[in-house]
Amino acid sequence: MRWVVLAIVAFVVVYTVVEIRSRKPHASHEPYAEAKQREAQARMHDAGWVKMPLAVRRPVEKPPGGEAASVSRGALGLGLDLPSLFPDRPALLASIDDVTAPVNVKQGEDYTVYFTASVADQKFQLGGSQLYRHGQDLVLVPSLEKLPDGGVLSRWHDANYAITFPTDGMAAGTYHLRLIANGPAATWTFVVK
């Protein structure tokens, strides 16, 4: 009987060591989520929207003065034209409270949008953001991600963010940008020179 118990213990130890050493360091393959993402990209492409690269920074200090674009309020949420293109509605910020963005930028330079936004639930924070372009229209979709379980909460309901994207693939002209949230979207125009 001792040999059987010893064999089981030896097997468990060897199996555990092999399992830990052969485990992949990155996240597991999620075919359903990847298929939904490819479907969303195909819908966006078919509707004429192109996804653009961007960088998100948080927290940030707002830049000193300068010529800023005039920001107005637009439709709530994703608006009328985008919801059908997303397979799942993205988790959006509660509101866009303040926006500072330049009124013009030289072609090839980075365009940076500084904004203050609020979250409705402190168990979430700004996660991945997407920027879509359709001709002269740009839609910036900042989405939330859940903080890790274990009682971790965001410190404040609002925070400052900066989102930067390149303008080298954009022709000179006037562009309309819409920054989306569950509340009214922030909209403004800027010129690429």
C-alpha positions as CSV (number, residue, x, y, z in Angstrom):
1,M,0.0,0.0,0.0
2,R,2.9,2.4,0.7
3,W,4.2,1.9,-2.8
4,V,0.9,2.9,-4.3
5,V,0.7,6.1,-2.2
6,L,4.4,6.9,-3.0
7,A,3.7,6.4,-6.7
8,I,0.7,8.7,-6.6
9,V,2.7,11.4,-4.8
10,A,5.6,11.1,-7.3
11,F,3.2,11.3,-10.2
12,V,1.6,14.5,-8.8
13,V,4.9,16.1,-8.2
14,V,6.3,15.3,-11.7
15,Y,3.1,16.3,-13.4
16,T,3.0,19.6,-11.5
17,V,6.6,20.4,-12.5
18,V,6.0,19.5,-16.2
19,E,2.8,21.6,-16.2
20,I,4.4,24.7,-14.7
21,R,7.4,24.5,-17.0
22,S,5.4,24.0,-20.2
23,R,2.8,26.6,-19.5
24,K,2.6,29.5,-22.0
25,P,3.4,32.9,-20.6
26,H,0.7,34.8,-22.5
27,A,-3.1,34.7,-22.4
28,S,-4.9,31.6,-23.8
29,H,-6.3,31.4,-27.3
30,E,-9.9,32.7,-27.4
31,P,-11.3,31.8,-30.8
32,Y,-14.8,33.2,-30.2
33,A,-13.6,36.6,-29.1
34,E,-11.1,36.8,-32.0
35,A,-13.8,35.8,-34.5
36,K,-16.1,38.6,-33.1
37,Q,-13.2,41.1,-33.4
38,R,-12.5,40.1,-37.0
39,E,-16.3,40.4,-37.8
40,A,-16.3,43.9,-36.3
41,Q,-13.3,44.9,-38.3
42,A,-14.9,43.6,-41.5
43,R,-18.1,45.5,-40.8
44,M,-16.2,48.7,-40.2
45,H,-14.2,48.2,-43.3
46,D,-17.3,47.5,-45.4
47,A,-18.9,50.7,-44.1
48,G,-15.9,52.7,-45.1
49,W,-14.3,53.1,-41.6
50,V,-10.6,52.7,-41.1
51,K,-9.0,52.0,-37.7
52,M,-6.1,54.3,-36.9
53,P,-3.3,53.8,-34.5
54,L,-3.2,55.8,-31.3
55,A,-1.5,56.1,-27.9
56,V,-3.2,56.7,-24.5
57,R,-1.5,58.3,-21.5
58,R,-2.9,58.6,-18.0
59,P,-2.7,60.6,-15.8
60,V,-1.5,63.7,-17.6
61,E,-1.2,67.4,-17.0
62,K,-3.1,69.6,-19.4
63,P,-0.8,71.7,-21.7
64,P,-0.5,75.5,-21.2
65,G,-2.7,77.8,-23.4
66,G,-2.4,77.9,-27.1
67,E,-5.0,78.0,-29.8
68,A,-7.6,75.4,-28.9
69,A,-10.5,74.1,-30.9
70,S,-14.1,75.1,-30.0
71,V,-15.7,72.0,-28.5
72,S,-19.5,71.4,-28.6
73,R,-21.8,68.6,-27.5
74,G,-23.2,65.9,-29.8
75,A,-25.3,62.8,-29.7
76,L,-25.4,60.5,-26.6
77,G,-23.3,57.3,-26.7
78,L,-22.1,55.9,-30.0
79,G,-24.6,58.0,-32.0
80,L,-26.9,56.7,-34.7
81,D,-24.3,55.5,-37.2
82,L,-21.9,53.2,-35.2
83,P,-23.9,50.8,-32.9
84,S,-24.7,48.4,-35.7
85,L,-21.0,48.1,-36.6
86,F,-20.0,46.8,-33.2
87,P,-20.8,43.2,-32.3
88,D,-20.8,44.1,-28.6
89,R,-21.4,47.6,-27.3
90,P,-18.1,48.9,-25.8
91,A,-18.1,49.9,-22.2
92,L,-17.9,53.7,-22.4
93,L,-16.9,56.5,-20.1
94,A,-19.8,58.0,-18.2
95,S,-19.1,61.5,-19.5
96,I,-16.5,63.7,-21.2
97,D,-16.2,66.7,-18.8
98,D,-13.6,68.9,-20.5
99,V,-11.6,68.8,-23.8
100,T,-8.5,70.7,-24.9
101,A,-7.4,70.0,-28.5
102,P,-5.4,72.1,-31.0
103,V,-7.4,73.8,-33.7
104,N,-4.7,72.9,-36.3
105,V,-1.8,70.6,-36.8
106,K,0.9,70.2,-39.5
107,Q,0.6,67.1,-41.7
108,G,2.9,64.4,-40.4
109,E,2.9,65.6,-36.8
110,D,1.0,64.0,-33.9
111,Y,-2.4,65.4,-32.9
112,T,-3.0,65.2,-29.1
113,V,-6.4,65.4,-27.4
114,Y,-6.4,66.2,-23.7
115,F,-9.6,65.5,-21.9
116,T,-11.1,65.0,-18.4
117,A,-13.6,62.1,-18.2
118,S,-15.7,60.4,-15.5
119,V,-16.4,56.8,-14.8
120,A,-19.7,55.7,-13.3
121,D,-18.2,52.8,-11.3
122,Q,-14.8,53.0,-9.6
123,K,-14.2,49.3,-10.4
124,F,-13.4,50.4,-14.0
125,Q,-10.7,52.5,-15.6
126,L,-9.9,53.7,-19.1
127,G,-8.6,50.7,-21.1
128,G,-8.2,50.3,-24.8
129,S,-9.3,53.1,-27.0
130,Q,-10.1,53.0,-30.7
131,L,-9.9,55.7,-33.4
132,Y,-11.9,55.2,-36.6
133,R,-11.8,57.4,-39.7
134,H,-14.3,57.7,-42.5
135,G,-13.2,60.4,-45.0
136,Q,-13.0,63.6,-43.0
137,D,-14.9,62.2,-40.0
138,L,-13.0,60.7,-37.0
139,V,-14.6,58.9,-34.1
140,L,-12.6,58.3,-30.9
141,V,-14.0,55.5,-28.7
142,P,-12.3,55.3,-25.3
143,S,-13.5,52.1,-23.6
144,L,-13.3,50.9,-20.0
145,E,-11.7,47.8,-18.6
146,K,-12.6,46.2,-15.3
147,L,-9.9,46.6,-12.6
148,P,-8.6,43.3,-11.1
149,D,-10.7,41.7,-8.4
150,G,-9.6,42.0,-4.8
151,G,-11.0,45.3,-3.8
152,V,-8.9,47.5,-6.2
153,L,-10.7,50.7,-7.0
154,S,-10.0,53.7,-9.1
155,R,-9.1,56.6,-6.7
156,W,-11.4,59.2,-8.4
157,H,-14.5,59.2,-10.5
158,D,-12.8,61.6,-13.0
159,A,-9.3,61.7,-14.4
160,N,-7.2,63.5,-17.1
161,Y,-6.2,61.6,-20.2
162,A,-4.2,62.3,-23.4
163,I,-4.8,60.5,-26.6
164,T,-2.3,61.0,-29.5
165,F,-2.6,59.9,-33.1
166,P,-0.4,60.5,-36.2
167,T,-1.6,62.7,-39.1
168,D,0.9,61.5,-41.7
169,G,-1.8,59.4,-43.5
170,M,-4.3,62.2,-43.5
171,A,-4.7,64.7,-46.4
172,A,-4.6,68.4,-45.8
173,G,-8.1,69.7,-44.9
174,T,-10.7,70.1,-42.2
175,Y,-11.6,67.1,-40.0
176,H,-14.5,66.5,-37.7
177,L,-13.6,64.6,-34.5
178,R,-16.2,63.1,-32.1
179,L,-15.1,61.8,-28.7
180,I,-17.7,59.3,-27.5
181,A,-19.1,58.6,-24.0
182,N,-22.4,57.4,-22.5
183,G,-23.2,61.1,-22.0
184,P,-23.1,63.7,-24.8
185,A,-20.2,63.3,-27.1
186,A,-17.6,66.0,-27.5
187,T,-17.3,67.2,-31.1
188,W,-15.0,69.7,-32.8
189,T,-13.2,70.4,-36.0
190,F,-9.5,70.8,-36.6
191,V,-7.3,71.5,-39.7
192,V,-4.5,69.4,-41.0
193,K,-2.1,71.8,-42.9
